[in-house]
Amino acid sequence: MLLFAVSLFNLIFGTPNYPLQGMLEIPISKKAPCVFIIPGSGRTDCDGTTGENQFFKSLACKLHSQGISTFRFSKRSFVYHTIYPDDVREDIIDDVLLAIKILKDVHKMEQIFLLGHSLGGTVSPLIAKEVIAKEGNIKGVILLGASPRSPYALFMDQIKYLEQNGYGNYARAQRRALKDLRDGKMFLNYPASFWRSWTKCAKKMIPTIRRGGNIPYLIIAGGQDHLVTKIDFQILQAGLQSSPHVRFKWFSDLNHIFSSGSILDYNVPNPLDESVVDTISSWIATSSKEE
């Protein structure tokens, strides 16, 4: 493992009513590749804190050791706890676009790779498409545990997993609550418009990747991920099998935050698997050379 001194820049971005702060960490120079980490659903902080694990912080540190810059931020809904966004654009997309513009215009970042996790991965192809239309270039897109299916389908799979693993009472309560989502009502304190927009983004995911032939994609998934499952990975493979710019990587023993164990083990500190970082860094190195 190589070691580099990391320069930290705190970026202020967002809207006038909801300013946000992001962390740009550069281990070599601004000409080095920069991975922009896009979080998934929920109130996610810049470290990607999940139970006793800090997925994004760990990933960033390991990428720095490979000479790769990173940008990560706490979501608007994490910083402002009273916010329940109306749609996915308000939840993630708009803030990401604002931050990317600053990285390009102010910090002159030349090689930006989007790395979307979970819902962040679902919307990353749409973000890449918008950035290219407005700013000119995205070097590549990495999708970690991303799904092209609706949130309703994902929640149903999660409930089945809980039922199969001795959490029947909790699963039954979730199944009753899920009826609100199915019926177009408020669900998990988010309005129906949010869930509809998520479904629309998921439907656009594969067609957007397929038409983005100049952008390389790396799609990574784990066999112990019970939030986004092998079904999602197989749908992506089937839908993109004729797309030469897309590479797939399957890790049978890893979960949704790409460590060992299942979602039932999140309250135990578990390191990010080194092979995932090696896969990402080597793919970035190859993609950075391609024009």
Backbone hydrogen bonds, N-H to C=O, Kabsch-Sander energy under -0.5 kcal/mol:
donor,donor_aa,acceptor,acceptor_aa,energy
2,L,65,S,-0.7
7,S,5,A,-0.5
7,S,26,I,-3.0
9,F,24,L,-2.8
11,L,9,F,-0.7
11,L,22,G,-2.5
13,F,11,L,-0.6
13,F,20,L,-2.3
15,T,18,Y,-0.9
20,L,13,F,-3.4
22,G,11,L,-2.8
23,M,72,R,-3.1
24,L,9,F,-3.0
24,L,22,G,-0.6
25,E,23,M,-0.6
25,E,70,T,-2.8
26,I,7,S,-2.7
26,I,24,L,-0.5
32,A,29,S,-1.9
34,C,111,Q,-3.2
35,V,69,S,-2.8
36,F,34,C,-0.6
36,F,113,F,-3.3
37,I,35,V,-0.8
37,I,71,F,-2.8
38,I,36,F,-0.5
38,I,115,L,-3.2
44,T,42,G,-1.5
48,G,45,D,-1.6
50,T,53,N,-3.3
52,E,266,Y,-2.4
53,N,50,T,-2.0
55,F,48,G,-1.5
56,F,47,D,-1.0
57,K,47,D,-1.7
58,S,54,Q,-2.5
59,L,55,F,-2.5
60,A,56,F,-2.8
61,C,57,K,-2.4
62,K,58,S,-2.2
63,L,59,L,-2.2
64,H,60,A,-2.4
65,S,61,C,-1.5
66,Q,63,L,-1.3
67,G,64,H,-2.2
68,I,63,L,-2.2
69,S,33,P,-2.6
70,T,25,E,-2.1
71,F,35,V,-2.4
72,R,23,M,-1.6
74,S,21,Q,-0.8
75,K,44,T,-2.5
78,F,75,K,-1.0
79,V,75,K,-2.2
80,Y,76,R,-2.7
81,H,79,V,-0.7
83,I,80,Y,-1.9
91,D,87,D,-1.8
92,I,88,V,-2.8
93,I,88,V,-1.4
94,D,89,R,-2.6
96,V,92,I,-2.0
97,L,93,I,-2.3
98,L,94,D,-1.9
99,A,95,D,-2.2
100,I,96,V,-2.5
101,K,97,L,-1.8
102,I,98,L,-1.5
103,L,99,A,-2.3
104,K,100,I,-2.2
105,D,101,K,-3.2
106,V,102,I,-2.3
107,H,102,I,-1.7
109,M,103,L,-2.6
110,E,30,K,-0.9
112,I,110,E,-0.5
113,F,34,C,-3.3
113,F,111,Q,-0.5
114,L,140,G,-2.2
115,L,36,F,-3.0
116,G,142,I,-2.5
117,H,38,I,-2.5
118,S,144,L,-2.6
120,G,117,H,-2.2
121,G,118,S,-0.9
122,T,118,S,-1.8
123,V,119,L,-2.0
124,S,120,G,-0.8
127,I,123,V,-2.2
128,A,124,S,-3.0
129,K,125,P,-2.0
130,E,126,L,-1.9
131,V,127,I,-2.8
132,I,128,A,-2.4
133,A,129,K,-1.7
134,K,130,E,-1.8
135,E,131,V,-4.2
136,G,131,V,-1.1
139,K,112,I,-2.3
140,G,112,I,-0.8
141,V,216,P,-2.3
142,I,114,L,-3.3
143,L,218,L,-3.0
144,L,116,G,-2.9
144,L,142,I,-0.5
145,G,143,L,-0.5
145,G,220,I,-2.3
154,L,150,S,-1.9
155,F,151,P,-2.8
156,M,152,Y,-2.1
157,D,153,A,-1.8
158,Q,154,L,-2.0
159,I,155,F,-2.3
160,K,156,M,-2.0
161,Y,157,D,-2.0
162,L,158,Q,-2.1
163,E,159,I,-2.4
164,Q,160,K,-1.9
165,N,161,Y,-0.7
165,N,162,L,-0.9
166,G,163,E,-0.9
167,Y,162,L,-2.5
171,A,167,Y,-2.6
172,R,168,G,-2.5
173,A,169,N,-1.9
174,Q,170,Y,-2.2
175,R,171,A,-2.5
176,R,172,R,-2.1
177,A,173,A,-2.2
178,L,174,Q,-2.3
179,K,175,R,-0.6
179,K,176,R,-0.9
180,D,177,A,-1.6
181,L,177,A,-0.7
182,R,178,L,-2.3
183,D,179,K,-2.2
184,G,181,L,-1.3
185,K,180,D,-3.5
187,F,190,Y,-2.6
190,Y,187,F,-2.2
194,F,191,P,-1.1
195,W,191,P,-1.1
196,R,192,A,-2.3
197,S,193,S,-2.1
198,W,194,F,-2.0
199,T,195,W,-2.1
200,K,196,R,-2.1
201,C,197,S,-2.4
202,A,198,W,-2.4
203,K,199,T,-2.0
204,K,200,K,-1.4
205,M,201,C,-0.8
205,M,202,A,-0.7
206,I,202,A,-0.5
208,T,204,K,-2.3
209,I,205,M,-2.1
210,R,206,I,-2.8
211,R,207,P,-1.8
212,G,208,T,-0.7
212,G,209,I,-0.8
213,G,211,R,-1.0
215,I,212,G,-2.1
217,Y,245,H,-2.9
218,L,141,V,-2.3
219,I,247,R,-3.0
220,I,143,L,-3.1
220,I,218,L,-0.6
221,A,249,K,-1.8
223,G,251,F,-2.7
224,Q,254,L,-2.8
225,D,222,G,-1.3
226,H,224,Q,-0.7
232,D,229,T,-0.7
233,F,229,T,-1.4
234,Q,230,K,-2.7
235,I,231,I,-2.2
236,L,232,D,-2.2
237,Q,233,F,-2.4
238,A,234,Q,-2.6
239,G,235,I,-2.5
240,L,236,L,-1.5
241,Q,238,A,-0.6
243,S,240,L,-2.0
246,V,243,S,-1.6
247,R,217,Y,-2.6
249,K,219,I,-2.5
251,F,221,A,-2.6
252,S,250,W,-0.6
254,L,251,F,-1.3
255,N,259,S,-2.4
258,F,255,N,-1.6
261,G,253,D,-0.7
265,D,262,S,-2.0
266,Y,263,I,-1.0
268,V,265,D,-1.8
273,D,258,F,-2.6
276,V,273,D,-0.9
277,V,273,D,-1.2
278,D,274,E,-2.5
279,T,275,S,-2.1
280,I,276,V,-2.4
281,S,277,V,-3.0
282,S,278,D,-2.3
283,W,279,T,-1.9
284,I,280,I,-2.5
285,A,281,S,-2.3
286,T,282,S,-1.9
287,S,283,W,-2.8
288,S,284,I,-2.7
289,K,285,A,-0.7
289,K,286,T,-0.7
290,E,286,T,-0.7
290,E,287,S,-0.6
